[in-house]
Amino acid sequence: NNNDNAANVRDTNADNSAAANDDNGGATSVQSTSSGSPPDDDEWRPVKRSLTQAQLTDMVDKHRNNKRCHQCPCGHKAKDLSSLFGHMTSDCQDGIFTPKAVIKYATQINRRLQLCSCGKVCERRNTKTCRGHTLTGMTMTTAHRALTPTTPAPQQQQRQQRNQTPATASASPTTSGSTVIRRPAARRAGARRNGGRNTGRNTARNSNRRSRQPLGYTPIEPGSVLPTKYEFFAVENVAAPTARAKLDEVAVYFAPDTASAHPKADDNCTGTWVEVMEEIVAATCARSLAGRTVGRNECAMIQKMGMTVLIVLPGLVLHYAKDKDSPLNAKVMRKVLAHASIKALIHKHSLSAVLLDYFILPHIRDNPRKPPDDDEERGLQKPPSMRTLAALIRDGYFSKSMTLARLRHLLLHPGANATPLKQRPTVAKIKEVAVDKFPIHDANMDALPSITRMPKMSANDGSITWHPDVTRRGEQQDTYGSKSVYLTRKDLDLGLRFMKRQASPGVGAVSSAFLRLCFCKGVESNAVINDCLLPFINICLSGNLDVHAMETMLLTRLALLPKPGSDFRPLGIGGAIYRLIEVTVNKKYESSVSKKLRPNQFSVGVRDSGAILPALAQAMFKRGRGQDNKNCDFLFIDMKNAYNSIRRKCVLKGLRKYAPHLVRWFLYTHKTKTKLVHSSTAE
């Protein structure tokens, strides 16, 4: 009976006999499987078939004769294409069709079909039934949005399955393994709106919807999933110097990590990360946290803790994801934070303190990471693995993946003149290169005005409180600039757009791709940008961020690029948050600064400068080859370690002349100490 039934289901020509045998042979096949071995799943999977040319022509002719109706080859009639798709790909008794066959028919009757975001295939733009939804062209490439194999069966088929016995329902050949479409809503979207005709049933449903509680996470007892608590920050009277030293250790521990650009739902910590940033904004601007007043010293500690958590939290979640035996992930973290006891601690101390004591510090304690000694050999250079290359491609780092792929090929397939594998530099060598390439502070040429005497600037509106005396006010404006940069939402949107996705992260796991994941979600990100990111950046620009928190944000990762021979080219890579601020400020003022510097430069605010300079050099060279052509000489200068040798006093002088708005931000970032951290966690 099993073989007969499967053969009848696969027979696409004998339609009526297949349907009859389905009804009569189903129960018999169940009895045989209960007494013998269970049949293979392939015996019960319906075969998908295609439309023949005759069937396609017949369907098109019937639709043209009656344009309000679509008819399946089995005789079933449907009012719209969505219903026809559902029937032919899941319910047709003669054997289900492939989605490609159904789309072939749909394009025959209308070449300008519209695919709605709700899953419905619209034959014409209907603004009443799909108001507020987006419509795209229905093509073979976009059809997968409407034809997905993960949606449940239609309501009528589910009702039949509930009425059947479990054994009979399992033997139904039309539901297991079939491909169905994403069905439209049972009711037309926008059919009844507020202010229209509402029956008693709709009124009761709307009132129930208004009283429904918002979705949340089921709280989890902290002791059931978390390791032993590390009591340090969520206590009374934390010693500030000891706390700052501990936070610096935490930041250096996660220096080599990079957040995943496409995390799974359980490993997505963007919600918690944004809450930490909101906590910094609330403590700084409103001087309150969870309804209580925050003092000056407590605000500085919250800023330091919050800044540390911002750069290490994605790295912590990445460690959780790599540890297959650990029950912790971002979702479990949110459930633990929703527990009543943890909420009380957050209200009493802060979210950053709880995250540090319950998640970050216990992980560092249980998984120590010891930096190598200065003279310890770090082994030979290894070729990048295929897993590393695949991860880089998945996260969108295409240029870096191509460079590492070439390096892998050279190391695995060395030629006749190939250089031998190089030894990884020791920590002593890394420090030697850093000292050589980054000059020692010069007391005269690197002297900058004190930031403690800088007039206070409001982070809410950008106003500066000057000295009441006219003479002192003029001195302050000459020293620190009469105006300071203050960003608007338009400026920040431009900075987010020009932020490089493939840029490498600095110290900590936060990358440009992670920031895009948090703040580049379209309409969903409007409130987060206005209430969180924009105030936070203005806090940094106005100098309202504590100097120790600024040191954490300015942590720089030291990367050594090998040069021919035994030398290295050092690169200092700043954090993603700091680079976002730099890009936004640059885009805001580059056009005005470029006008002041023209025509003697092609670096600031000039597009395609890399193509302009060679073209000018070539034109000048050709002109100079003629007779009696003067002023056609040019000189190429390559100064050794030029960028790192520029003194800060010279930069300050240029800013006062060409960009006085940036003087305050320059002093905040370059007067503060900056620590270089290598990927080996060596400082």
N, C-alpha and C positions, 0 to 999 in steps of 0.2 A: 504493500500500500504506500510506503514511503516513496519508493521509486516511481510508482505510477503518478502519485500526486505531484512530485517534483517535475516529472516530465510534462504533465499537463500545464503546470504553471509556466514552464519555459516555452510551451508551444504557443507562439504568437499568432498562428493562423486559425487554430480551432478555438475561437474566443468563447463560444457558449459552452463547449464541453469542458474548458478549463474552469470556468466559473462554477459549473455544476459539480465537477469533481472536487473543487475546493470545499463546497458545502457538504458533500456526502462523504468524502474520504478523510476529512479532518479528524473526526472523532475516532475512526478506525486506526489512523496512524498514531494517535495518542495512546490507544490501548496497546498497540504493538511496542511502542517505546517504553511503556511502563513495565512490560514483562521482559523485554530484551535490553540490549545496549542502546543508549540514547543516540539519535541520529546526529550526523554532522551538521553544524550550523549552516554550511553552504547549501544543504538540501532544502532549507526553508527560506533562503534569501531570494526575494523576487528579482527577476531579471529585468534590467532596464533596456528598453528598446527605442528605436528611432522611428520617426515618421517616414513612411514611404512617400514617393512623389504623388501617387494617386490620392493617398489620405490627406496630404498637405493641400493639394488642389481642391479637394472636396471641402475641407474645412474653410478655406479662403472663400470659395464660392458661396457657401452657406452664410458666412459672416457678411458678405457684400449684399446678399439678398435681404438679410435681416441684421442691420448694423447694431442693434441693441443686444445681440445674443451671440455667444460663442458656443460651439458644439464640439465635443470630443468625438473621435471615431467610434467610441462605444455607444454614442447616442446621448450621453449626459450633456445637459445645457447649463451654461454659466452666464451670469449677468455681466461680469467684468473679468479682466485678465487675471487678477489675483486669485479669484475663485477657480478659474480654469487651471492656473498653475498648480494650485493645491490639489485639485482633482487628478490631473494627469501625472503628477510626480509622486502621488501617495495613495490615492483612493481608487484609481481606475481598475475595474474588475477584470479587464482584458489583459492586464499587465502594465506596470507603470512605465512611463517614458523618461528618457534622459532630459535633464534641464536644457541641454543644447537643442533638442528637438522642439521643445516648447518655445524657446526663444526664436528659433527659426520661423515658427508660425507667427509669433508676435511681430517680428520685423517685416513679415510679408504683408500684414494688414495695416501697419502703421510704422513708418521708419523714424518717427520722431516721438517715441515713447518716453515717458517721464518716470523715473524711479524716485519715489518719495522716501524721506528719511524714516518714516514710520513703517516701511516695508511694503507699502502698497504700490502696485504698478498702475500709473495713471495714464489713460489714453489721451487725456487732454489736461491742461493746467486748470485745476479746479481749486480756486482760492477759498471756497467756502468750507469744503470738507478737510482740507489740509492747510489751514491757515497757520502761519508761523513755522511750517515745515520747509525743508529745503528739497528742491527737485533737481535731479541730474539726468542726463541723457541715458537711455537704456541701451547699452551696448553689451557685447560679449565680455568686455573687461569689467563692467560694473554690475553684471548680472549676479555675481556671487554674493552681493549684498542682500538680494532677495531670495536666493536659493542657497540655504545653509543647511547642513545635515544635523545641526544640534537642536533645532526647535522641536517641540513635542508634536504629536499627531493632532489632527483636527478634533474639535470638541465632540462631533458626532461619533468618531471612532473611539475616543476615550470613553464615551458613555456606553458604547457597545462592549468595550473591554471590561468595564465595571460590572455589567450585567452577566458576563460569562463567568464560568468557573475558572480557577487559575490554570488548570491543565488545558482547557479549551482555548483560553486566551493566549497561552504560550504557543499554541499550534497555529495561530493565525499567520498566514504567509504574507499578508499585505503590510505588516507594521515593522517586523524586525529587519534592521539593516537598510531600510528604505531611506531615500533622500527626500525630505519635505522642505517646503519653503517657510520663510518667516512670515507668518500669517498676519494680516492687518488686524487692528482692534475690532472687537465685536460690534462696537458702536462707532459711528463716524465721528472723527475728531472735530470738535467745534459744533456738533449738532445742537447742543443745548449749552448756553452760557449764562452767566449771571445776568439777571435782568430779563431773561427770556421766559418761555413757558416752562414751569417746573411743576411736576406732579408731586404728590406726597412721597412717592418712593425716592425721587431724585433729591427732594429736600432733606429727607432722613439720611440719605447717603452723603450729601454734602456736609451736614452737621457732624456726622460721624467722622468724616475726613478732617474737619477742622479740629475736632477734639482728639485726634490720634496723636500719640506722642512721637517725637522725632526719632528716627532710627539711631541706634547707638551700638555699643559693644557690650556683650555680657561680661561683667566684671569677673576677674580671676583673683583668687587669693594669692598674694605675693609669695608666701612660703611654699606653695605647691609647685611652682615652676622656677623660682629664682634661687640663685645660690645665696650663701650667707651675706648679709648686708655689710657694706663697708661704711661704717659710721664716720663721716668726716665733715660733710657740708650741711646735712640736714640736722644740725644740732645748734644749740645756743652758743653765742659768742665765739665765732670762728676766728682764729688768729689770722689776720690778713696776710702777713709775710709768708707764713707756712702754707696758707691756702693758695697763694699765687705761685709758689714753687711747685706745689702739687699739680696745679692746672697746667703749668708749662710742661711737666712730665707727661701729662695726658695728651697734650697736643703733639709732642714729639713722637709718642708711641704710634700714632696713626698717620705719621708722615708719608709712608710709602703707598698708602691705599688710595684707590680711585673708586668713586661711587658708580654703580651700574647705571647706564643711560636708559635701559629698558628693564626695570625691575619687575618681578612678579607682584601680584596684588598683595601677597602676604609679606613681601620684602620691601614694600613701598613706605618709606618713613617721611614723605613730604609733609603730611598733615602735622605730625609732631614737630618737625623742623620749623614749620611756619609758626606754630604756637610758641616756640622758644623765642623766635624773633619778635613776635607780638608782645611777649613778656618784657623784652628789653625796651621796646617802644613805650609800653605803658609805664614802666618804672622811671623812664627818663623824662618823658613829656608830661605825664600827669602826676608823677611822684606818688603813685598809688599802685598797689598790687593786690588783687582779690579783695578790694574794699578796704584795705588798710593803708595807712600812710607809710611811705618809704623814706627813710632818712638819707642823708648824703653818702655816708659810708656804706650803708646797705645797698644803695643804688649802684655805687662803684663795684661792689662785690657781685651783684647780680649781672652787671654788664660784663665783668670778667668771666664769670661762670657761663653766661649765655653765649658769649663769643667763642669760648672753648667748645661748648656743646655743639654749636653750629658747624664747626669745621670737623668734628670727630664723629658725630652721630651717623652720617651715611657710612663711614668706615666700620663702625660697630655693627650695623645691620649687615654689611657685607661679610663680616666675620661670622655672624650668625648663619647666613645663607651657605657659607662654605663648610660649616661644621654640620655634617649630616646627622650626627647623634644628638645635637642640641635641640631642645624643644622650643627655643626662643627664636622669635623673628619680630618684624615690625608690628604684625597684627597682635601677637601675644603681648607685646609692649603696650599697645593701646588698651588692651583689656585689663592689664595690671594697673595702668594709670587711672582706669575708670573705677577701681575699687574704692570703697568708702574710706578705708584707712589711709590709702595713698592720697586721696583727694584732700584729706585733712592736713597731711604733711605739705602738700603743694600750697594750700592756703596759708599755712603757717610760715613756710620757708620760701620755696619757689620751685617751679617745674625743673629748672636746670639743676638745682641741688638734689632733687629726688632722682633725676636721671643719672647723675654722677654717682650717688651712693648706692643705688639699687641695680644699675646696669653697667655703667662704664668702668668704674673702679673695681668692682668684683671681677669683670672680664680681664682687666689688666693684671690683677692679682693672681688669677688662676691660669693665665697664659702669658707668662713673662717673656719679654723680648729684649735680650741683652745686646747692646751694640758691640761690634768687634773692637779689640784693642788697637792701639795706634800702629803697631808693627805686625799685627796678625795678617797672615796671607789669606786672601779672599778667593783663591782659586782662579782657574782659567776662565776666559770668556766663553759662555755656552751659547749655542744657537737657539734662537727663539723657538718654542714649541708650536705645533699646529693649533693647540688649544688656545695659546695666547693670541695667535693671529686671528683665529675665528672669533675670539671675544672682542678684539679690536674692530673687526669688520662689523660685528653685530652692534657695537656701540657707536659706530659711525666715524671711527678714527682711520680713514682710508689712507691718508698720506703716511701716517706712522706705520700702518700695517704694510704698505708697499716697501718702505725703507727697511723694516725688519725682515720682510720676505727676501729682499735682495741679500741682506746680511746672512740669513739662514742658508741661502743657496751658495754663497761664497764659502761659508764655513763647512758645509757638508760636501761640497764638490770643489775642492781647491784645485786650481790650475797649476801649470808648471812654475809660474812666477808668483804664486800666491804667498802672501806673508803668513808666518806661523801665528797660532792663536796667542793673543796678548793676555798678560796677567792683569787681573782686576787691580785697580789702584788700591793701595792700603789707605787707612784713615790718615796716617801721617802724610802720605803723598797728596791726599785730598786737601788737607789743611795747608800744605805748602803751596799748592796751586792757588787756593783762595787768598792766601796772604799776598802772593805775588801779583795776582791779577786785580785785587781790590786794594787800592792804596790805603796807607794808614792815615787816620784823621789828622788834618793839618789845623793847628790852632788858629791860624790867621785866615786862610782861604776857605775853610769850612765853618767858620763862625757864623751862627745865625741868631737872630733876636730871640729872646725868651718867650715861650708860649704862655707862661704863667701871667705875664703882664698884658697879654692880648685882650682887647675889649670883648666882653661876652656877646655872643650872637644867639638869637632865639632859633630853636629848631622848628618852631611852629610856623613862623612867618618870615624868617630870615632877617629880622631887624637887628641892628647892632647898637649896643649901649655905649656911646662915646663919653669921654670926660666932659664935664660941664664947662671947664675953662677952654677958651678958644685956642690959646697957644698949645696947651697939652693935646687938645683934639687934633690940631694940625699935625703935631708930631706923631700921634698914633696913626693917622691916615697915611702919612708918608712912610711909616715903618711897616704897617700891616695891610695897607691898601684901603682906599676909601670905600670900596664895595667888595662884596664876597659872593662867590658862586652859591646859588640856591636853585635847586632843580624843580621843575614842574612835571606833571604827568606826561606831557608831550615830549619832554627831553628824555625821560626814562624809557618811554616806548621806543624812541630812536636808539637808545643804548642797548636795549634788549634785542633789537633787530640786528644790530651790527656786532653783537657778541659772537665770537667765533665758537662754533660748536665743537670743533676738533682740537681746541686748545687744551694743553696738558694742565692738570691741576697743580696747585702749589702744595704747601704743607697742609695735610688733611685731605679728606676724601671729596670735598665739594668741588665739582667741576662745572664748566659752562653748560654741559648737557644736563646736569642735575638742576641748575638754576632755571633752565628752560622747562624742565619737567615741573618745577614748582610754580612758575609765573607766566608761562606761555601756553595757556590752555584756552585762549580765546575769551569768550564772555565770562567764563567761570573765574578767570583770574583778575577781573576788574576790581572786585572788592578787596582781594588780597594785596594787589599792588597799591591801591589807594590808602588802605588802612595799615599796611605792614611794611612793604618794601620801600615805598617812597619816603615815609617818615624816618625809617631806619637810615637810609642813605643821607638824608638831610641832617640827621643827628651826627653822623660821621663828618660831614662837610662843615658843620657849624662848630665843631670842637666840643660838643657835649658828651662825647664818648670818653670814658676815663682813659688815662694814658696807658695803664696796664692792659686794658681791653684793646686799645689801639695796637700795642705791641703784639698781641695775639693775632690780630687781623693782618698785621704786616709781616708775619713769619714768611720767610722766603725759602723755597726749595732750591738747593744747589745741584745742578746737573752738569756733568763733565762730558763734553763731546770729544772723542779722540781725534787728534790731528796727525798728519804724517810724522812718523818718528815716535817719540815718547811724550810729546806735549799734549795738552788738553785745552779745549776752549770752554771756560766756565760760563754757565748760564744761570741767572737768578730768576726763578719763576715765582711770581707773586700769587697770592690766593685768588680764587675765582671772584669772591665778593669785592676785593680791592680792584681787580681788573675791570669788573662791571662799572664801578664808580669812575675809573679812569677813562673807559671808553665813552661813557655818557658825557663826562665833562669835555672830553676831546671833541666829540661831535657837536657840542653846544657852542664852542668858541673857535673851532678851527677855521671857519670862513672869515671871521673878523681878524684873527691873527694872521691868516694867509695874506690878506690885503695889505697889512702893514709890512710884511716881509718881502713881498714881490718887488722887483723881478729877480732878486738875487738868490732865490731858493726854490726848489721843486720838491720839498719834503712835506711841508705842512699844508693840508687842504688842496693839494694838486692831484688830480686823478691821472692815472697812467704815467706817473713820473718815471717809472722804470723804462718806458718806451720813449719818452720825450728826451731824456738825457742822451741816450745813444744816437738818436736822430740828429740832435743839435751838434754833437761831436762830429758825426760823419759829414754834416753840411759844412761845418767850419773847416774841416780837413780838406774837403773838395775845393772850397773857395780859396783856401790858402795856397793851393797848388798852382793857381793862376799867377800871372805876372803882376807885380806892383800891387798886390793885395796885402794890406797891413791889418794889424789887430785881429789876426786869425790864429793866434797861438793859445794853446790851453795846456794845463798842467794837471796831472793826476797825482793826488797825494793819498797815501795810505799810512796813517799814523798808528803807531803801535799802542794797543790798549787805549784807544782814544776815548771810547764811551765811558770806561771806568775811571779815566783820569780827569774828567771834567769836575771842577770844584764847585761846591754848592753856593758859594758867594757869587760866582759868575752867573749861575742859573737864577738866583734871586734878583740880581741886577737886571737881567733880561726880562724877567716876569714883571717887575715894577714898570718897565718901559712899554712892553707890548701887551701884557695880559695881567693887569693889576687885580682882576677878580680871582686869580688863582694863587695869590700870595699866601692867604690864610691856609688853604689846603696844602700847599707846598711845605709850609712850616710845620703843620701838624704831622705830616708823613715823614719828613726828612730830619726833623729835630728829635723824633722818637727813635729809640734804639731798635735796630732790626737784626734778628738772629737768622743765620744761614743754617739750614738743616739738610743734610744729605739723605738719600733714600735708604741708606744703611742705618738711619737714626743717629748718625754722628753729628754733633753740633760744632 
